[in-house]
């Protein structure tokens, strides 16, 4: 499975290198996504800071995960506290 995953990542990065979008196309996509968000009622945000504290705490907890995927000793404690706040 690891070999397949590495091959998939290699193929994805190769595809990304080959299919460059122009700045104009990027703005067209961004505009479309923004209009869809307006249509769905997601924008404008009623309270842009809502949930910011939880996002910050989650980011701090996730930063406890090292590059090799092993967990910092305080990670599970921090994540457990955040999970209780979310619920």
Helices and strands as residue ranges (DSSP letters): H 2-18, H 23-40, H 52-62, H 75-86
